[in-house]
Amino acid sequence: MVEKKRKSPSGDYQSKKNYSSSNKKSYSGGGGGAGGKSSSSSSASQSKRDMKHERQSQRKHAESVIQAKVLWNKLRQKKNEPDQVAKLMIELMDSIRGKVAEIALQHDASRVVQAAIQFGTKEQRMELFTELTSIKYQSTISQTGTGLNVKNKINNKSSDVISELAKNQYSHFTVLKCIQYGSKDAELMQMIVKSLKGHMTKLGTHAIGSKVVESLFLNFPHTFTAVLKREFYGAQFTLFANEKVNIKTENSTGTSSKKKQQQETLKELFETVSSEKQKEAAISTLRKFLNKGIEKSFCELSYFQDIFSEYVSVASPDDIRDIAPNVVDHSVHLMDTKPGTRVVAALASYGTPKDRKRIMKSFKGFTRSGLMHKDAYLAIIRLVQVTDDTVSIHKNIINELLIIPKIEKSDEKEDNQKTKGDDDDDENQQSPLLDIATDNRASKLLRMLLIQEENANDNDSNNSDENKEQQKQQAPRIFDKYELSVLFPNPTVFAAGKEIPTSKKDPAVRRRELLKFLKQPMIDMCIQHAHELLRSSPGSRVLRDVYAAFQPGKLVDIVADACSDALSVIKNEKVEKANDDDEEEQLPCLFEDYVGHRIIINMLLCDAAATDTEKQPLFATKLYAILKTNLLEVATQSNRGAYVIAALCTVPGIGLDVRKELKQNVDVIRKLTKDDSSGVKKGDKGYKSLLEEINGK
């Protein structure tokens, strides 16, 4: 290999290595050694420090800042006693009094004002707040080497200094401290809100000021921020608003009324406005504000999500469809709060198929955690409800639920796992749907598909009206009133003067297509984890719905065996334990368990309500075969056991045999409905229900 050569400063050609080494020698101080190098570096550092001190000495209030920083360094120590803190605060207030705003703008002195707010007494905080909120500077305030620079504008308009501090990189931390420690005092809150009034639209779209707005709406009650929130709706809603901030009034017990705690919404304000032009102006103002916020990636902020939700509640479906392409890529960030989830649900409802695909892509990697989130699950369910492309739903949503989340393992565990057989892995591996089925929110997605599929199986034209009514009655079992308001049916938009649905596929067809991907995994999950589902409230509902839709025979056998074990427990008058350890909690008998006895009842009622001739009362038949000679024993063991036998009486065919068996001992059951000798009334509703079934109601 030929060595590359280059020309040295002297004009001679030499190797690159020699040139670089000679270069190093020439810059090392002329052969002065390590001592010469260290002396030069120390002198350079000293000169930098001297320049720094010189710059700081030229700032406004330099001496006060230096003295305040010394006091701050002592004040922030955790070992200080209350007397020491009080003494240091007196000295600190003397050094910064009258110049708080100028000091707060300096990057190394802003923390001094923050400490004064944090450690000060109520009177000292009031003094600081008064100085910050009462001073007015002319419009342009900027930080220079000499401190606070105020430039005059042509029209000489003045601005509250606290609103300008909120936009500064360093001083906005002082405003955040004011909000944090002022949120406990109504008078301090009133001062802050009054000083920020008229500046919310600028702060709300400012990169730094938005942090202050976020903290303000999170820490202050709605009664204080309602006036500020109106500014986002436009001048027509703030022009005649009261200048005085409404202070939350409390009753004699210290609790405020519910009406005054409720947040004022734009939809409520629209009811008080008669002019359509004002409504259109408010919607236009909100649209401009939202577009600015989307450009600056404010979708993670809760106040932005709240205002976006207000816009969605009053905007037309066409307006929502127009703004959707700008924000759908941020859907996963919007779902952090309840209002944000409502926004994503509206975007999915009125958006185009392309918008829905982009929403799906934004959910990638967060579908499982989103379904278990306290708010985000509604947006995912809504997306599944309205998307016609079921293949995309399977690839992006359902497929993620059918894969077990990756867990980091050590190399040793991986090696041990490789040595095990595939059969052992399949037996011990938890179903990926178990977490979904046992979660109170995530399980609603599975139940929505299962219950509607159960109704769709009864597609006889003569029973279509009955099926529709049955669907209406079953829907509230899954979703509450608020959830139903988000998951409303048949969203439409206007096109060419006509109202056109945003989803063209029939809901029943969509559910059947989606259920093809979930049917077998759900059946396998119920069979593998039946005992866990029988003791879980949301899991037991999923198990019941799987049985009602598919009636898997293996699942019926497992639940029947669990009932047989419960019967043996009653006979032996003891509770079985999984292990002999005393630390293990004793599980109650399945007929005595709060969740367990209810799932047995629901499965029996499912058999009793079956209208399809192809469906047989499989579980009821199995259970009756197990309890045939022990009906009275189970019924009299407890109130919950009586409910189970009463449900068995409702199954056609089997109920007659059960009644005949129990009528012979009806006096024994009747005695259990009476008060005991102490005069205390027993829990006898289950026994009374059983007597009604025996006597044919």
URBELNOR-V84556 format. One record per residue. N is the residue number from 0. RES is the residue in one small letter. SS is DSSP state (H for helix, E for strand, - for the rest). Layout:
<<N:RES:SS> <N:RES:SS>>
This chain:
<<0:m:-> <1:v:-> <2:e:-> <3:k:-> <4:k:E> <5:r:E> <6:k:E> <7:s:-> <8:p:-> <9:s:-> <10:g:-> <11:d:-> <12:y:E> <13:q:E> <14:s:E> <15:k:H> <16:k:H> <17:n:H> <18:y:H> <19:s:H> <20:s:H> <21:s:H> <22:n:H> <23:k:H> <24:k:H> <25:s:H> <26:y:-> <27:s:-> <28:g:-> <29:g:-> <30:g:-> <31:g:-> <32:g:H> <33:a:H> <34:g:H> <35:g:H> <36:k:H> <37:s:H> <38:s:H> <39:s:H> <40:s:H> <41:s:H> <42:s:H> <43:a:H> <44:s:H> <45:q:H> <46:s:H> <47:k:H> <48:r:H> <49:d:H> <50:m:H> <51:k:H> <52:h:H> <53:e:H> <54:r:H> <55:q:H> <56:s:H> <57:q:-> <58:r:-> <59:k:-> <60:h:-> <61:a:H> <62:e:H> <63:s:H> <64:v:H> <65:i:H> <66:q:H> <67:a:H> <68:k:H> <69:v:H> <70:l:H> <71:w:H> <72:n:H> <73:k:H> <74:l:H> <75:r:-> <76:q:-> <77:k:-> <78:k:-> <79:n:-> <80:e:-> <81:p:H> <82:d:H> <83:q:H> <84:v:H> <85:a:H> <86:k:H> <87:l:H> <88:m:H> <89:i:H> <90:e:H> <91:l:H> <92:m:H> <93:d:H> <94:s:H> <95:i:H> <96:r:-> <97:g:-> <98:k:-> <99:v:H> <100:a:H> <101:e:H> <102:i:H> <103:a:H> <104:l:-> <105:q:-> <106:h:-> <107:d:-> <108:a:-> <109:s:H> <110:r:H> <111:v:H> <112:v:H> <113:q:H> <114:a:H> <115:a:H> <116:i:H> <117:q:H> <118:f:H> <119:g:-> <120:t:-> <121:k:H> <122:e:H> <123:q:H> <124:r:H> <125:m:H> <126:e:H> <127:l:H> <128:f:H> <129:t:H> <130:e:H> <131:l:H> <132:t:H> <133:s:H> <134:i:-> <135:k:E> <136:y:E> <137:q:E> <138:s:-> <139:t:E> <140:i:E> <141:s:E> <142:q:E> <143:t:E> <144:g:-> <145:t:-> <146:g:E> <147:l:E> <148:n:E> <149:v:E> <150:k:E> <151:n:-> <152:k:-> <153:i:-> <154:n:-> <155:n:-> <156:k:-> <157:s:E> <158:s:E> <159:d:E> <160:v:H> <161:i:H> <162:s:H> <163:e:H> <164:l:H> <165:a:-> <166:k:-> <167:n:-> <168:q:-> <169:y:-> <170:s:-> <171:h:H> <172:f:H> <173:t:H> <174:v:H> <175:l:H> <176:k:H> <177:c:H> <178:i:H> <179:q:H> <180:y:H> <181:g:H> <182:s:-> <183:k:-> <184:d:-> <185:a:H> <186:e:H> <187:l:H> <188:m:H> <189:q:H> <190:m:H> <191:i:H> <192:v:H> <193:k:H> <194:s:H> <195:l:H> <196:k:-> <197:g:-> <198:h:-> <199:m:H> <200:t:H> <201:k:H> <202:l:H> <203:g:H> <204:t:-> <205:h:-> <206:a:-> <207:i:-> <208:g:H> <209:s:H> <210:k:H> <211:v:H> <212:v:H> <213:e:H> <214:s:H> <215:l:H> <216:f:H> <217:l:H> <218:n:H> <219:f:-> <220:p:-> <221:h:H> <222:t:H> <223:f:H> <224:t:H> <225:a:H> <226:v:H> <227:l:H> <228:k:H> <229:r:H> <230:e:H> <231:f:H> <232:y:H> <233:g:-> <234:a:H> <235:q:H> <236:f:H> <237:t:H> <238:l:-> <239:f:-> <240:a:-> <241:n:-> <242:e:-> <243:k:-> <244:v:-> <245:n:-> <246:i:-> <247:k:-> <248:t:-> <249:e:-> <250:n:-> <251:s:-> <252:t:-> <253:g:-> <254:t:-> <255:s:-> <256:s:-> <257:k:H> <258:k:H> <259:k:H> <260:q:H> <261:q:-> <262:q:-> <263:e:-> <264:t:-> <265:l:H> <266:k:H> <267:e:H> <268:l:H> <269:f:H> <270:e:H> <271:t:-> <272:v:-> <273:s:-> <274:s:-> <275:e:H> <276:k:H> <277:q:H> <278:k:H> <279:e:H> <280:a:H> <281:a:H> <282:i:H> <283:s:H> <284:t:H> <285:l:H> <286:r:H> <287:k:H> <288:f:H> <289:l:H> <290:n:H> <291:k:H> <292:g:H> <293:i:H> <294:e:H> <295:k:-> <296:s:-> <297:f:-> <298:c:-> <299:e:-> <300:l:-> <301:s:H> <302:y:H> <303:f:H> <304:q:H> <305:d:H> <306:i:H> <307:f:H> <308:s:H> <309:e:H> <310:y:H> <311:v:H> <312:s:H> <313:v:H> <314:a:-> <315:s:-> <316:p:H> <317:d:H> <318:d:H> <319:i:H> <320:r:H> <321:d:H> <322:i:H> <323:a:H> <324:p:H> <325:n:H> <326:v:H> <327:v:H> <328:d:H> <329:h:H> <330:s:H> <331:v:H> <332:h:H> <333:l:H> <334:m:-> <335:d:-> <336:t:-> <337:k:H> <338:p:H> <339:g:H> <340:t:H> <341:r:H> <342:v:H> <343:v:H> <344:a:H> <345:a:H> <346:l:H> <347:a:H> <348:s:H> <349:y:H> <350:g:-> <351:t:-> <352:p:H> <353:k:H> <354:d:H> <355:r:H> <356:k:H> <357:r:H> <358:i:H> <359:m:H> <360:k:H> <361:s:H> <362:f:-> <363:k:-> <364:g:-> <365:f:-> <366:t:H> <367:r:H> <368:s:H> <369:g:H> <370:l:H> <371:m:-> <372:h:-> <373:k:-> <374:d:-> <375:a:-> <376:y:H> <377:l:H> <378:a:H> <379:i:H> <380:i:H> <381:r:H> <382:l:H> <383:v:H> <384:q:H> <385:v:H> <386:t:-> <387:d:-> <388:d:-> <389:t:H> <390:v:H> <391:s:H> <392:i:H> <393:h:H> <394:k:H> <395:n:H> <396:i:H> <397:i:H> <398:n:H> <399:e:H> <400:l:H> <401:l:-> <402:i:-> <403:i:-> <404:p:-> <405:k:-> <406:i:-> <407:e:-> <408:k:-> <409:s:-> <410:d:H> <411:e:H> <412:k:H> <413:e:H> <414:d:H> <415:n:H> <416:q:H> <417:k:H> <418:t:H> <419:k:-> <420:g:-> <421:d:H> <422:d:H> <423:d:H> <424:d:H> <425:d:H> <426:e:H> <427:n:H> <428:q:-> <429:q:-> <430:s:-> <431:p:-> <432:l:-> <433:l:H> <434:d:H> <435:i:H> <436:a:H> <437:t:-> <438:d:-> <439:n:-> <440:r:-> <441:a:-> <442:s:H> <443:k:H> <444:l:H> <445:l:H> <446:r:H> <447:m:H> <448:l:H> <449:l:H> <450:i:H> <451:q:H> <452:e:H> <453:e:H> <454:n:H> <455:a:H> <456:n:H> <457:d:-> <458:n:-> <459:d:-> <460:s:H> <461:n:H> <462:n:H> <463:s:H> <464:d:H> <465:e:H> <466:n:H> <467:k:H> <468:e:H> <469:q:H> <470:q:H> <471:k:H> <472:q:H> <473:q:H> <474:a:H> <475:p:H> <476:r:H> <477:i:H> <478:f:-> <479:d:-> <480:k:H> <481:y:H> <482:e:H> <483:l:H> <484:s:H> <485:v:H> <486:l:-> <487:f:-> <488:p:-> <489:n:-> <490:p:-> <491:t:E> <492:v:E> <493:f:E> <494:a:E> <495:a:-> <496:g:-> <497:k:E> <498:e:E> <499:i:E> <500:p:E> <501:t:-> <502:s:-> <503:k:-> <504:k:-> <505:d:-> <506:p:H> <507:a:H> <508:v:H> <509:r:H> <510:r:H> <511:r:H> <512:e:H> <513:l:H> <514:l:H> <515:k:H> <516:f:H> <517:l:H> <518:k:H> <519:q:H> <520:p:H> <521:m:H> <522:i:H> <523:d:H> <524:m:H> <525:c:H> <526:i:H> <527:q:H> <528:h:-> <529:a:H> <530:h:H> <531:e:H> <532:l:H> <533:l:H> <534:r:-> <535:s:-> <536:s:H> <537:p:H> <538:g:H> <539:s:H> <540:r:H> <541:v:H> <542:l:H> <543:r:H> <544:d:H> <545:v:H> <546:y:H> <547:a:H> <548:a:H> <549:f:H> <550:q:-> <551:p:-> <552:g:H> <553:k:H> <554:l:H> <555:v:H> <556:d:H> <557:i:H> <558:v:H> <559:a:H> <560:d:H> <561:a:H> <562:c:H> <563:s:H> <564:d:H> <565:a:H> <566:l:H> <567:s:H> <568:v:H> <569:i:H> <570:k:H> <571:n:H> <572:e:-> <573:k:-> <574:v:-> <575:e:-> <576:k:-> <577:a:-> <578:n:-> <579:d:-> <580:d:-> <581:d:-> <582:e:-> <583:e:-> <584:e:-> <585:q:-> <586:l:-> <587:p:-> <588:c:-> <589:l:-> <590:f:-> <591:e:-> <592:d:-> <593:y:H> <594:v:H> <595:g:H> <596:h:H> <597:r:H> <598:i:H> <599:i:H> <600:i:H> <601:n:H> <602:m:H> <603:l:H> <604:l:H> <605:c:H> <606:d:H> <607:a:H> <608:a:H> <609:a:-> <610:t:-> <611:d:-> <612:t:-> <613:e:-> <614:k:-> <615:q:-> <616:p:-> <617:l:H> <618:f:H> <619:a:H> <620:t:H> <621:k:H> <622:l:H> <623:y:H> <624:a:H> <625:i:H> <626:l:H> <627:k:-> <628:t:-> <629:n:-> <630:l:H> <631:l:H> <632:e:H> <633:v:H> <634:a:H> <635:t:H> <636:q:H> <637:s:-> <638:n:H> <639:r:H> <640:g:H> <641:a:H> <642:y:H> <643:v:H> <644:i:H> <645:a:H> <646:a:H> <647:l:H> <648:c:-> <649:t:-> <650:v:-> <651:p:-> <652:g:-> <653:i:H> <654:g:H> <655:l:H> <656:d:H> <657:v:H> <658:r:H> <659:k:H> <660:e:H> <661:l:H> <662:k:H> <663:q:-> <664:n:-> <665:v:H> <666:d:H> <667:v:H> <668:i:H> <669:r:H> <670:k:H> <671:l:-> <672:t:-> <673:k:-> <674:d:-> <675:d:-> <676:s:-> <677:s:-> <678:g:-> <679:v:-> <680:k:-> <681:k:-> <682:g:-> <683:d:-> <684:k:H> <685:g:H> <686:y:H> <687:k:H> <688:s:H> <689:l:H> <690:l:H> <691:e:H> <692:e:H> <693:i:H> <694:n:-> <695:g:-> <696:k:->>
